[in-house]
């Protein structure tokens, strides 16, 4: 993450996005996410199964699955595979929202499985480092947020590598 990006993010947080900003905000969306291509030989179904198994092993809840491409197809349009998996540590989520209600907008944590135009599969999630560094958290809450980040990275790693 570049210093320029952090300065832009700080300006948005301090000033808002209303008329006070003279020019539209330009953000490189790639800097706000963690994106990893599935390893050679790992198919999408294996990646999903690996993520679910790893989440269960790490005691984080899979609270929702959103098969967006199936919904798009049901609406009469072709779509490459696109699914969202929502994971949550409910007790940490509760603490974060009690600390600052704005954190509710980032819950639950999502990992997307997306097929690109070349037929390659990717796992994509929000860069939680950005959120953790940008927030004013007490030490214990920051430690819990970092633990959730680490667990989500481990879930993503399992999916990328097809680790069952």
N, C-alpha and C positions, 0 to 999 in steps of 0.2 A: 504494500500500500504506500503510495507516494505521499510526501508532505503536502503537495498541492491538493490532493484529494481530501486529506484530513482538514486542511484549512477551509476548503469549500464546505465540507460537512459541518464544521464548527460554525461557519457563517450562516448556514441554513438553520442550524439549531438555535442560534442566537437571534437571528433577524427574521426568521420565517420565510415564507415564499410569496408574500403579498406584494403589493405595489411598491414597497420600499426598495426592492431589488430592481435596478435599472435594466439588466439584461437577464434573459432566461438562464436558469441554472443548467450547466452542462456537466453530466456525471458519466464517467466510463462505467457502465453497468457491470462489465467484467470484473472490476475491482471489488464489487459488492458480493460476489459469490465465490464458492469453492466448486470447481467443475473438474470431474475426472472421467476419462473414457474407460469403459470396461476393458479388462485385460483380454488379450488374444485368447480365444477359445472359451470365453465366458459368455453364455447367452443371457438374454434379458431375464428369462424366467429363473435361471440359476441365481442371478444377481439379486432379484427380489426375495427369493427364498433365503438366501444367505443373510440379507439385511434383517429379515424377520427373525431368523434364528439367533443372530447376534444380539438383536435388541432384547429378545427374551432372556438370553444368557446374562445380559448386563442389567436386567431388571428395569428397562425403560419400556413404556407402554406404546404399542402401535394403536393410536386412537382413531385413525381414519385412513381410508384408501380412496382416492378419487381417480377413477379410470376416465380421464378427460377424453382420450381418443375414442373410446367406446361411445361416449355421449355425443361427440361430434359426428361419428358415423351414424348414430341413431337419428341425427338431425339431417341426414342425407348427404353429408360431405365426407370425402375420403380424408384420412388423417394418418400420419405416422404415429407410432406408439408414443403416448405421453400419459404418464401416471404420476400422481403425487401421493407420497406416503408421509403421514403425519405422526411424529413421535413426541412423547411428552413424559417428563418426570413431574407428576402432578404436585408433589410437595414443594419442589423447587419453583414450579410455575406459580403456585399459590404465594410463596414468599416474595417472588419478583413483583407480582401484581399488587400485593399489599404494600410493598416498598414504594412502588410508583405505578399507578394504573396504566400509564402509557405502554408498559411492557406487554399488556394484553394484546396489543396489535401485532406482536411478534410470536404469538403462541397459536397452536403448538409449533414445534420446529418441523420443518418440511425438508424432505429429500425427494427430488423429482427424478424420474427415469424418463429420458427423452431420446428418441431416435432422430438423428440428424438426416439431412438430405442425401447423404452417402450411405445410409443404412447402418451407421455406427451408433452405438448406445453410450449415453453419458449419464452420470449421476451428478446432480446439481443441488446445492443448498446455499443458504445465506452464509456469508462470511461472519461467523459469530464473534471473531476477534474484533471486528469493527464495532459491533454493538457493545461488547464488554469493555473495550478501551474507551469508547465514547461516553459511557454511562458513569455516573458518580455512584458507586456502590460501596457499602461497607465491606471490610475484609472478608467476613464469613460469607456474605452473599456473592461476592466476586469469586470466591473459591468454589462455591456451588455452581455458579454459571460456567466457570472454566471446566468443571467436571462434566457438566452436560455437553459442552462443546467437545470435550475429549471423547465422550461416549458416542456422540453423533459422528465424529470423524472415524471412530472404530467401526461403527455400523456401515459407513460409506466404504471404508477399506474392505470390509468383508464382502460387500456387494461387488465392488470393482474386481476383486480377485476370485469371486465365487467360493469363498471359504465357508464351508458348511459346518 
